């Protein structure tokens, strides 16, 4: 692996570039992004060596790269896969950092079945952008792969670099990935979003709320600042699983509401405490 192309030089993409450099990668790193500001920030930080801006530069970068990392929202990943598939040559690797995997895998099976390694680093921040990128972003995080075939040489090399980032590798089925992520990642986001929006409607910029709301409020609403642009794609491509989690949560909240003065409330706290101790 001597050349890497990162498509999407925001938080994740720029962090991949910085992590590669930090891990000792000496090859070339090229970036593509719809935002000129993101490209400039990624270049300034050293996450990429150069930016490909024109369509001709895009084609040249795709042809020259050994590994292409798609670090954009899921819908954009699907669009890029459609566009680059006819340009790929044998021996190249395309991988991604998409938050849902089933639709991406289906597209890869149709467009690039021997070339694609679906991936999802379980790392990030509430805010996005190359200025927030860190070489250490993936350290200690789980980097999930949902492989489609036996590991090729270039895939094994890419996995090796991801391990050098300090990430823990985990292989799993794409459908299972989407199911579990709906429960442990997507539902918490929706809960925080709903809670933050509800409090905005109820209290707005009330100084009393700011004075009284402490750590618990900040922690519960932290994800409420996440960008809609990313979560729209997640909701569209994992709708059934997310809807199931929210329906189950609605039923659980109803159970709590109906048992605020019964021993069932104590039992719920017991279950919650037991789960928390396992994390």
Secondary structure, DSSP 8 states (H G I E B T S, - for coil): --EEEEE--SHHHHHHHHHHHHTT--SEEEEE-S-HHHHHHHHHHTS-SEE--SHHHHHHHHHH-SEEEE-S-HHHHHHHHHHHGGG--TT-EEEE--S--HHHHHHHHHH-TTTEE-EEE----SS-SGGG--TTTTTT-EEEE---SS--HHHHHHHHHHHHTT-EEEE--HHHHHHHHIIIIIHHHHHHHHHHHHHHHHHTT-HHHHHH--HHHHHHHGGGGS-HHHHHHHHHHSHHHHHHHHHHHHHHHHHHHHTTTSHHHHHHHHHHHHHHHH-
